[in-house]
Structures are given as structure tokens and as C-alpha cells.
Amino acid sequence: MSLPAILQNTLRLPVICSPLFIISSPELVIAQCKSGVVGSFPALNARPAEELEVWLQRITSELKSFKSANPEAMVAPFAVNQIVHASNDRLQHDVQMCVKYKVPIVITSLRPPNDVVGPVHSYGGLVFHDVINVKHARKAIEAGVDGLILVCAGAGGHAGQLSPFALVSEIRSFYDGPIILSGSISKGEQILSAQAMGADLAYIGTRFIATHEANAESSYKQMLVDTSADDIVYSNLFTGVHGNYLKPSIANAGMDPDNLPQGDKSAMKFGSGGSNKSKAWRDIWGAGQGVGSIAAVTSTADAVLQLEQEYKLAVTRLNRLAQPYGVE
């Protein structure tokens, strides 16, 4: 299936940058979109609720001005992440803001977005939904979403446990819409791999934490440079939902990363009051298993440039490898 019109001729790479709690700010989103990849942020990053309109005004106006001044540039659309959860008492307000500013893409998480799809479709926006298994995918499709984000093993933050080879294949057997793949993607060749196995776009988060524009502590960014896949811990202690975190940050918080207790899913809380686990995201730092590919903290523009160069090299290499088998 071809990509929706809004994603055609606007992307420098087939990439959506995932929304990062606390970290994704207007500065990062704008830099990502100007670099030709979809930038995104969680609506709950804008606090208090009234701040969301300020963010949307700034992002839409700056991207419009940049595109006007650079008509030949690939300027990607942006996305806003909405947590579809009973405790998110901001959901209705935040969706209304997305409708007011005609946010191009709304990314929904946790529960089927039945109450979000209609308002977003009313102005022509797209809804992409996070899923970790086939059951969740079918429910999202029933809700009328425009694409599925497959959050597979190795993704940063909240992540599933299935291999992308398994999940993409199973979902492609009954779904021909856009698939965005997440899980340890931090290099250009991995973007191409996602496409090769049946996805349309790659979903990248951890790589963009290690950028100048990211709203993260310098020690967090440096830890991404200094660690590898062996330093990732998969636990549900911090939010009630399983996710991947940096082992050194857990140790720095005074806990044994190799002996963590189980979390309580019923303790999840989102909305204007925040989460009683929100400190976890400040002190216990999320990251995907692809951290070993991060060699330096760079600008967002340089990060995208590196991904582009790696992607093109991978295409050339695969073309060369395929020739002996009669594939042009």
C-alpha cells in the first residue's frame, strides 16, 4: 500500500521520530521536521494543559515559515501523541487542540482510540496507533486507525517482547495499511531492514535523545554514548508497563538493576495531575537496545544526515549482493 498523501514527497527518509516523554520539545520536533523526518511529542509534555496551544502555535507557524522560505526543502509533517487511558483527564482537551490546529498525525497509545479517530478524521488528519501484538492490532483496525506502529522487542521506553520478524509478518497477513516499525532502530541500514521485512516506515526514538535539541540532561545523553545493549533492563517497576531502561541510571538511583521487583499496572496515572511515577522518567532513563550504535551527541540535522548516508550505503550494498541471484 502506498503511503498517505501527507507523507509523500515530504520525507527525506522513511522515518517517524517517536514521542519522548519530557524529552520531546518544540525545539526537537521543529528540528526533526526541518530535517525531513516526522517529529512528534506527547501532548502531556506541554504542562499545564494551556501550554499545548502555545506549542502547537509555535510548531505550525515555524514550519510554515521555513517551508515558505525554503520551497525546495523536504519539510515533514509533525505528530502529537495522545495517551488513551481512563486516568488521562486531559484527553478531551488535548484532542480538541489537535482538531483546532489540524495536527497532521495523531499517535495514540495504550488503548484503542475509538474516541480519537472521529475528531482527527473530521479535518483529514491521520491516526497511527501503538501495538505490541496481533490482538491490539486488530482492535486498533476496528477503531478505524490509519496505520499501526509495531513496538517490538528492543524499543526504548514501553516496549513489547515480540521479534519484528514475527510481528510484521503476522500483521501483514491481514493488514495492508501503513506499518511503522519500532525496536532497536538507530542506523540507516536498520531503516532499510524495516522496509525489507514489510514495514513502510521506521520509528526511531533513542537516537534523537542524544541530540543538542533534546530536552534531556547532558549526563543522560552521555550515558547513551557510553552504553550498549547489555546495559538495557526490561522492567515494569517504574510505570506498571514493561519498558526498557538504562541500567546505570537505575543503579544511580540506588536500586539493584538485576533484582527489581514487579510493578503495579493499576498504579498508572496520566493527565493534569501527572503520574506518581513521573520521576522515573527523570531519574530512571529510558533507552532502546540500539544504544550501542550511538557514538556521539550531535545536532538533529547531523543525526538525520548520518542516517541518510547509512541508508544509501545499505541500498547500494544490497543491490550488489542481490545481483548474483538475478535480482535487479
Buried (B, 14 or more C-beta within 10 A) or exposed (E): EEBBEBBEEBBBBBBBBBBBBBBBBBBBBBBBBBBBBBBBBBBBBBEEBEEBBEBBBBBBEBBEEBBEEEEEBBBBBBBBBBBBBEBBBBBEBBBEBBBEBEBBBBBBBBBBBBBBBEBBBEEEBBBBBBBBBBEBBBBBBEBBBBBBBBBBBBBBBBBBEBEBEEBBEBBBEEBEBBBBBBBBBBBBBBBBBBBEBBBBBBBBBBBBBBBBBBBBEEEBBEBBEEBEBEBBBBBBBBBBBBBBBBBBBBBBBEBEBEEBEEBEEEEBBBBEEEBEBBEBBEBBBBBBBBBBBBEEBBEBBBBBBBBBEBBBEBBEEBEEEEEEEEEE
